[in-house]
């Protein structure tokens, strides 16, 4: 009698385009929470943010501030980490299809947190 074994883990890689990264970064820069300070913001011709200096508390400690140049690639990396933690999305980050995303200011802020901390530190 033959037996079928169905144990194990299957890994699937999906490629999801992200249109309008600069627009989503605008939400984080202009409407995000107070624990991130954005300086030297560079806007592209389309009005989206291309890069900015980001000052944030290292490990959530307000007395130890880190400064980095944050770009669209950092935002996309944060989105990837966000989706690993929340594969179905959340009410603040939703994939609509065809590279379009619905990301509000809270969602954009959460994505930045994933980019710099690898997790949500503040809510």
C-alpha positions in Angstrom: 0.0 0.0 0.0 1.5 3.3 -1.1 1.5 6.3 1.3 1.7 9.9 0.5 3.7 12.2 2.8 2.4 15.8 2.8 4.7 17.2 5.5 7.1 20.0 4.8 7.3 23.6 3.9 6.8 25.1 0.5 8.4 28.4 -0.2 7.0 30.6 -2.9 8.5 33.9 -4.0 6.2 36.6 -5.4 7.2 39.7 -7.2 4.9 42.5 -6.4 5.5 45.9 -8.1 5.3 49.1 -6.1 4.1 52.1 -8.0 4.3 55.6 -6.5 6.9 54.8 -3.8 7.7 58.6 -3.6 4.1 59.4 -3.0 4.0 56.8 -0.1 7.2 58.3 1.3 5.5 61.7 1.3 2.9 60.3 3.7 5.6 59.1 6.0 7.5 62.3 5.8 4.7 64.8 6.1 2.2 62.9 8.3 4.1 60.2 10.2 4.5 60.0 13.9 6.8 62.3 15.9 9.5 59.8 16.7 10.9 60.2 13.2 12.5 63.5 12.2 12.8 64.1 8.5 15.3 66.7 7.2 16.8 67.6 3.8 13.8 66.2 2.0 14.3 65.9 -1.8 11.1 65.9 -3.9 11.1 64.6 -7.5 9.5 66.4 -10.4 6.3 64.2 -9.7 6.1 65.6 -6.2 7.1 62.3 -4.5 10.0 62.1 -2.1 13.1 60.6 -3.6 15.3 60.7 -0.4 15.6 62.4 2.9 17.7 62.4 6.0 15.9 60.4 8.7 16.7 60.8 12.4 15.3 58.2 14.6 15.8 56.8 18.1 18.2 53.8 18.0 16.5 50.7 19.6 13.6 53.0 20.7 15.9 54.9 23.0 15.2 58.7 22.7 18.7 59.5 24.0 20.5 57.7 21.2 19.7 59.2 17.8 20.7 57.7 14.5 20.8 59.6 11.2 20.6 57.9 7.8 19.8 58.8 4.2 16.4 57.1 3.5 15.5 56.4 -0.1 12.7 54.6 -2.0 14.8 51.4 -1.9 14.7 51.6 1.9 10.9 52.1 1.8 10.5 49.0 -0.5 12.7 47.0 1.8 10.5 48.1 4.8 7.4 47.1 2.8 8.8 43.7 2.2 9.5 43.2 5.9 6.0 44.5 6.7 4.4 42.0 4.4 6.5 39.1 5.9 5.0 40.1 9.3 1.5 40.8 7.9 1.1 38.7 4.7 -2.6 39.6 4.3 -1.8 43.3 4.7 -3.6 45.5 7.3 -6.2 48.2 7.2 -3.4 50.7 6.7 -1.4 48.8 4.0 -3.3 47.0 1.2 -2.3 45.8 -2.2 -4.9 46.7 -4.8 -3.3 45.0 -7.8 -1.2 46.1 -10.8 1.4 47.7 -8.6 -1.0 49.9 -6.8 -1.1 50.2 -3.0 -3.4 51.8 -0.5 -1.0 53.0 2.2 -2.1 55.6 4.6 0.2 57.7 6.9 0.1 55.2 9.7 0.9 52.4 7.3 3.8 54.4 5.7 5.1 55.0 9.2 4.9 51.3 10.0 6.8 50.5 6.8 9.6 53.0 7.8 9.7 51.3 11.3 10.2 47.9 9.6 12.9 49.4 7.4 15.0 50.9 10.3 14.1 48.4 13.1 13.0 45.3 11.3 9.8 45.4 13.4 7.1 47.7 14.7 8.6 49.6 17.7 5.9 52.2 18.1 2.2 52.0 17.4 
